[in-house]
Amino acid sequence: MAYLHTRQYLPFARMSEFFSDFCNLDISQGTLCNLVEKFAQKAALAYGIIRVKKINLF
């Protein structure tokens, strides 16, 4: 879900349709949004570390 949203720029409506059609999973747009937000929260620490290391290179 996170990959489809952040790297493929797939809208939540299309993701919901994809999971329904190809995976036989009925996932609402709201649920997808909440899950992507949880992924972002979990990745925040790693992003911060990368940001600090990148700043220290310059």
N, C-alpha and C positions, 0 to 999 in steps of 0.2 A: 504494500500500500504506500509506504513512504517513498519507495523508489518510483512508483508510477506517478506520484504527485510531484515530487521534487525534481526528478531527472527527466521524466517524460511529459511533465506539465499536463497530466490528464486531469480534467475536472472531476469533481466528486460525483456528479451525475453519470459520467461515462464510466468511472470506476465501479460504481454500483451496478451499472448495466453489465460491465465486463464480468464481475464476480457472479452475477446472477446467470448470465448466459454460458460462461465457460467453466465455472466452478460449482454451479448449482447452489450458491450461497446468497441468500437474500440479506444484503447488508445495506442499511440506509445511508444516505449521504451524511447525516449527523454522526452516525457511528464512525464512518470513515474519517470525518473531520476530527473527532475526539481521539481516534487511534493515531492519526498523523501528529496531532499535538503531543500525545504521550511519547511518541518516538522523538520528537524535537526536544522535549524535556530531558529524556534519557541521554541524548547526544550533546546537550549543552556543555557538560564538563569537558568532553573531548574537543568540542569546537573551541572552547576557551583555551585549552592547552595548545592547540594548533595555532590559534591567534597569537598567543604570547611568543611561541617559538618563531613564528613568521616575523613578528615585530623585532625580535632580537637579531634576526639575520640582517636587518637593514641598518 
